[in-house]
Amino acid sequence: MDLLLDSLNETVKANNDHLAQQILSLRHIDETFSRIGFDIAPKLFIEHISNFGWSHAILRRIVLVRESLDGEDDEIERLVWSAGLESNSLAVTSLIHAYATEQNYLTVKRSTLNVADRGIINRYSRAIARITFQPFAKDRDDLFAFLSEITRCSLVDATILVKFNSHLCELSTYSAIRQACDMLGRDSVVSGLIKNYRTDDRESEYLSFKQCGVWLEYSMVLSYRILVDHFYDASRDVIELLPPALHEALGDWIGSPDIGAIVMQSKVTNHRHEELAELEASGNVTRSAIFNYWLASCIAI
């Protein structure tokens, strides 16, 4: 793991200017989303790909637009097909199913993560498809295997994955990676993105939960995913213990919930992101996840 991070740090250092411009380009796209919604001109994506090539980060944004349109956009379809829809690529189809309004997210997540492991034949495609559903690595060994594949996709995707799992890395040792991670995501931008989901519709929170994997580089999304990734799915027999750093972050995020507060309070979390708090209070995803967390805590006691 240390050797992989050393190598990634040197690669980031050697490509620092180009990576910085790519991160700014992704931020510009997100700022456009926050201003006008998800129906944006394909020109932004085409220019980004022309300048920086493909990444899973840009693919996630393209698929989000595709699934948010009322009709079909020829340019968006062309981009999605060129990314692999024609060949039924797992990386593309898994995103389409994840972000589609009518699909059950947990069913899609299970089917994607349970794709048979065929070793080197599909190791890369399984890792790429995992990003939006299960970005947290279980431990350093899992992160090593995950990151080893994602570095083959793009430098920006590898940097996003490291940031998401920084609790398993000592980023102070890797100055170039840390600097790149600091550039990734501004919560003021993602707060604007959240406004695209209506709080007067109880299904909006569920849709935002399904689609928040588009913006994994934002710290707010990371904190939100600690809760929903580990506690929303109540079908698992065993809930895995959180690493201490994530457990502490989760405590700061939700406070000390009790069963009455989950049912009655209009604000169910303890964080400072008002737009997200309103959306959480409008639906059932966060309430369900907090209830499962509360129940797991009671069982542990």
C-alpha positions as CSV (number, residue, x, y, z in Angstrom):
1,M,0.0,0.0,0.0
2,D,2.8,2.4,0.9
3,L,4.6,1.7,-2.4
4,L,1.3,2.3,-4.3
5,L,0.7,5.6,-2.6
6,D,4.3,6.6,-3.2
7,S,3.9,5.9,-6.8
8,L,0.6,7.7,-7.0
9,N,2.1,10.7,-5.2
10,E,4.9,11.0,-7.8
11,T,2.4,10.7,-10.6
12,V,0.3,13.4,-9.1
13,K,3.3,15.6,-8.7
14,A,4.5,15.1,-12.3
15,N,1.0,15.9,-13.6
16,N,0.0,18.5,-11.0
17,D,-1.0,21.3,-13.4
18,H,-3.0,19.1,-15.7
19,L,-4.8,17.4,-12.8
20,A,-5.6,20.8,-11.2
21,Q,-7.2,22.0,-14.5
22,Q,-9.2,18.8,-14.7
23,I,-10.5,19.3,-11.1
24,L,-11.5,22.9,-11.9
25,S,-13.3,21.7,-15.1
26,L,-15.3,19.2,-13.0
27,R,-16.1,21.9,-10.5
28,H,-17.3,24.2,-13.4
29,I,-19.6,21.4,-14.5
30,D,-21.0,21.0,-11.0
31,E,-21.5,24.8,-10.6
32,T,-23.5,24.7,-13.8
33,F,-25.6,21.9,-12.4
34,S,-26.2,23.9,-9.3
35,R,-27.3,27.0,-11.3
36,I,-29.6,25.5,-13.9
37,G,-30.2,21.9,-12.9
38,F,-29.2,18.6,-14.6
39,D,-30.4,19.4,-18.1
40,I,-27.2,21.0,-19.3
41,A,-25.6,21.2,-22.7
42,P,-23.5,18.2,-23.8
43,K,-20.9,20.7,-25.0
44,L,-19.5,20.9,-21.5
45,F,-18.8,17.2,-21.4
46,I,-17.4,17.1,-24.9
47,E,-15.0,19.9,-24.1
48,H,-13.9,18.2,-20.8
49,I,-13.2,14.9,-22.6
50,S,-11.4,16.7,-25.4
51,N,-9.1,18.3,-22.8
52,F,-8.7,15.6,-20.2
53,G,-9.9,12.3,-21.6
54,W,-12.4,9.9,-20.0
55,S,-12.7,9.3,-16.3
56,H,-15.4,7.6,-14.2
57,A,-16.0,11.0,-12.6
58,I,-17.1,12.5,-15.9
59,L,-19.0,9.4,-16.9
60,R,-21.1,9.7,-13.7
61,R,-22.1,13.2,-14.6
62,I,-23.0,12.3,-18.1
63,V,-25.2,9.4,-17.0
64,L,-26.8,11.6,-14.4
65,V,-27.9,14.0,-17.2
66,R,-29.1,11.1,-19.3
67,E,-31.3,9.8,-16.5
68,S,-32.6,13.3,-15.6
69,L,-33.8,14.2,-19.1
70,D,-37.5,14.0,-20.1
71,G,-36.6,12.8,-23.5
72,E,-33.5,11.6,-25.4
73,D,-30.6,13.8,-26.3
74,D,-28.6,12.6,-29.3
75,E,-25.3,14.0,-28.1
76,I,-25.7,12.6,-24.6
77,E,-26.6,9.2,-26.1
78,R,-23.6,9.3,-28.3
79,L,-21.3,9.9,-25.3
80,V,-22.8,7.1,-23.3
81,W,-22.6,4.7,-26.2
82,S,-19.0,5.6,-26.8
83,A,-18.3,5.0,-23.1
84,G,-19.5,1.4,-23.5
85,L,-23.3,1.2,-23.5
86,E,-23.1,-0.6,-26.9
87,S,-20.9,-3.3,-25.5
88,N,-23.1,-3.6,-22.3
89,S,-20.2,-2.4,-20.2
90,L,-20.7,-3.0,-16.5
91,A,-19.2,0.4,-15.7
92,V,-21.9,2.1,-17.8
93,T,-25.0,0.0,-17.2
94,S,-24.5,-0.1,-13.5
95,L,-24.6,3.7,-13.4
96,I,-27.7,3.9,-15.6
97,H,-29.5,1.5,-13.2
98,A,-28.2,3.2,-10.1
99,Y,-29.3,6.7,-11.2
100,A,-32.6,5.8,-12.9
101,T,-35.7,7.0,-11.1
102,E,-37.6,3.8,-11.4
103,Q,-34.9,1.4,-10.3
104,N,-34.5,0.0,-6.7
105,Y,-31.1,1.2,-5.7
106,L,-30.3,-1.6,-3.2
107,T,-31.3,-4.3,-5.6
108,V,-29.0,-2.8,-8.3
109,K,-26.3,-2.4,-5.7
110,R,-26.4,-6.0,-4.7
111,S,-26.5,-7.4,-8.2
112,T,-23.6,-5.2,-9.2
113,L,-21.4,-6.0,-6.2
114,N,-22.3,-9.7,-6.6
115,V,-21.1,-10.0,-10.2
116,A,-19.0,-13.2,-10.2
117,D,-15.3,-12.7,-9.7
118,R,-13.6,-14.1,-12.8
119,G,-10.1,-13.0,-11.7
120,I,-8.1,-10.9,-14.1
121,I,-10.9,-11.1,-16.7
122,N,-13.2,-8.8,-14.9
123,R,-11.3,-7.5,-11.9
124,Y,-11.1,-4.0,-13.4
125,S,-14.7,-3.7,-14.5
126,R,-15.9,-4.9,-11.1
127,A,-13.8,-2.3,-9.3
128,I,-15.0,0.5,-11.6
129,A,-18.6,-0.5,-11.1
130,R,-18.1,-0.6,-7.3
131,I,-17.2,3.1,-7.1
132,T,-20.7,4.6,-7.0
133,F,-22.1,1.9,-4.7
134,Q,-19.3,1.0,-2.3
135,P,-16.6,3.7,-2.3
136,F,-15.5,2.9,1.2
137,A,-12.8,0.2,1.5
138,K,-13.1,-2.3,4.3
139,D,-9.4,-2.0,5.3
140,R,-6.0,-1.2,3.9
141,D,-5.8,-4.5,2.0
142,D,-9.1,-3.9,0.4
143,L,-8.1,-0.3,-0.4
144,F,-4.9,-1.6,-2.0
145,A,-6.8,-4.0,-4.3
146,F,-9.4,-1.3,-5.1
147,L,-7.0,1.5,-5.7
148,S,-4.7,-0.7,-7.8
149,E,-7.5,-1.1,-10.3
150,I,-8.8,2.5,-10.2
151,T,-5.4,3.9,-11.0
152,R,-5.7,2.2,-14.3
153,C,-8.8,4.3,-15.0
154,S,-7.6,7.9,-14.4
155,L,-5.5,9.9,-12.1
156,V,-8.5,12.0,-10.9
157,D,-10.5,8.9,-10.0
158,A,-7.6,7.5,-8.0
159,T,-7.3,10.8,-6.1
160,I,-11.0,10.9,-5.4
161,L,-10.8,7.3,-4.0
162,V,-7.9,8.1,-1.8
163,K,-9.7,11.2,-0.4
164,F,-12.8,9.1,0.3
165,N,-10.6,6.6,2.2
166,S,-8.2,9.0,3.8
167,H,-8.9,7.4,7.2
168,L,-6.9,4.5,5.9
169,C,-4.0,6.6,4.7
170,E,-1.7,9.0,6.3
171,L,-2.1,11.8,3.8
172,S,0.5,14.1,5.5
173,T,3.1,11.7,4.1
174,Y,2.0,12.3,0.5
175,S,2.1,16.0,-0.1
176,A,1.1,16.0,-3.7
177,I,-1.9,13.7,-3.1
178,R,-3.0,15.8,-0.1
179,Q,-2.8,19.0,-2.2
180,A,-4.9,17.5,-4.9
181,C,-7.4,16.2,-2.4
182,D,-7.7,19.7,-0.9
183,M,-8.7,21.0,-4.3
184,L,-11.4,18.4,-4.8
185,G,-14.9,19.5,-4.0
186,R,-16.3,22.6,-2.3
187,D,-19.3,22.1,0.0
188,S,-20.8,25.4,-1.2
189,V,-21.0,23.9,-4.7
190,V,-22.6,20.6,-3.5
191,S,-25.1,22.5,-1.4
192,G,-26.3,24.1,-4.6
193,L,-26.6,20.7,-6.2
194,I,-28.8,19.5,-3.4
195,K,-31.3,22.3,-4.2
196,N,-32.1,20.4,-7.4
197,Y,-34.0,17.9,-5.3
198,R,-37.4,19.2,-4.1
199,T,-38.1,18.9,-0.4
200,D,-41.9,18.9,-1.0
201,D,-41.6,15.5,-2.7
202,R,-41.0,12.6,-0.3
203,E,-39.2,10.6,-3.0
204,S,-36.6,13.3,-3.6
205,E,-34.4,12.3,-0.8
206,Y,-34.4,8.7,-2.1
207,L,-33.4,10.0,-5.6
208,S,-30.7,12.2,-4.2
209,F,-29.4,9.2,-2.2
210,K,-29.3,7.1,-5.4
211,Q,-27.5,9.8,-7.3
212,C,-25.1,11.3,-4.7
213,G,-22.4,8.9,-6.0
214,V,-21.9,11.4,-8.8
215,W,-20.1,13.7,-6.3
216,L,-17.8,11.6,-4.2
217,E,-15.1,14.2,-4.1
218,Y,-17.2,16.4,-1.8
219,S,-16.6,16.1,2.0
220,M,-20.4,16.6,2.6
221,V,-21.2,13.6,0.4
222,L,-18.4,11.5,2.2
223,S,-20.0,12.3,5.6
224,Y,-23.5,11.5,4.4
225,R,-22.3,8.2,2.9
226,I,-20.8,7.1,6.2
227,L,-24.3,6.9,7.5
228,V,-26.3,5.6,4.5
229,D,-23.7,3.2,3.2
230,H,-23.3,1.4,6.5
231,F,-26.8,1.6,8.0
232,Y,-29.5,2.1,5.4
233,D,-29.6,-1.5,4.2
234,A,-31.2,-3.4,7.0
235,S,-31.2,-6.7,5.1
236,R,-27.7,-7.6,6.1
237,D,-27.2,-10.2,8.9
238,V,-24.2,-8.4,10.4
239,I,-23.4,-4.7,10.4
240,E,-19.7,-4.2,10.2
241,L,-17.9,-2.2,12.8
242,L,-16.8,1.3,11.6
243,P,-13.2,2.3,11.8
244,P,-12.7,4.7,14.7
245,A,-12.2,7.7,12.5
246,L,-15.5,7.0,10.6
247,H,-17.3,6.3,13.9
248,E,-16.2,9.6,15.3
249,A,-17.2,11.4,12.1
250,L,-20.6,9.7,12.1
251,G,-21.2,10.8,15.7
252,D,-20.6,14.4,14.8
253,W,-22.9,14.1,11.8
254,I,-26.0,12.7,13.5
255,G,-25.4,13.6,17.2
256,S,-27.1,11.3,19.7
257,P,-30.4,10.2,18.2
258,D,-33.2,8.5,20.1
259,I,-36.3,6.8,18.7
260,G,-38.6,9.7,19.5
261,A,-36.4,12.2,17.7
262,I,-36.2,10.1,14.6
263,V,-39.9,10.0,14.3
264,M,-40.9,13.5,15.5
265,Q,-38.1,16.0,14.8
266,S,-38.1,18.0,11.6
267,K,-34.3,18.0,11.7
268,V,-32.9,14.5,12.1
269,T,-29.2,15.1,11.8
270,N,-26.7,17.3,13.6
271,H,-24.6,18.7,10.8
272,R,-24.4,22.3,9.5
273,H,-25.6,21.7,5.9
274,E,-29.1,23.2,5.9
275,E,-30.1,22.2,2.4
276,L,-29.2,18.6,3.0
277,A,-30.8,18.6,6.4
278,E,-34.1,19.8,4.9
279,L,-33.9,17.1,2.3
280,E,-33.1,14.4,4.9
281,A,-36.1,15.5,7.0
282,S,-38.4,15.3,4.0
283,G,-38.0,11.6,3.2
284,N,-37.2,8.2,4.8
285,V,-33.7,7.3,3.8
286,T,-31.8,9.1,6.6
287,R,-34.5,8.3,9.1
288,S,-34.2,4.6,8.3
289,A,-30.4,4.7,8.4
290,I,-30.4,6.5,11.8
291,F,-33.0,4.0,13.2
292,N,-30.8,1.1,12.1
293,Y,-27.8,2.8,13.7
294,W,-29.7,3.4,16.9
295,L,-30.8,-0.3,16.9
296,A,-27.3,-1.5,16.2
297,S,-26.0,0.6,19.1
298,C,-28.6,-0.8,21.4
299,I,-27.7,-4.4,20.5
300,A,-24.0,-3.6,21.0
301,I,-24.7,-2.3,24.5
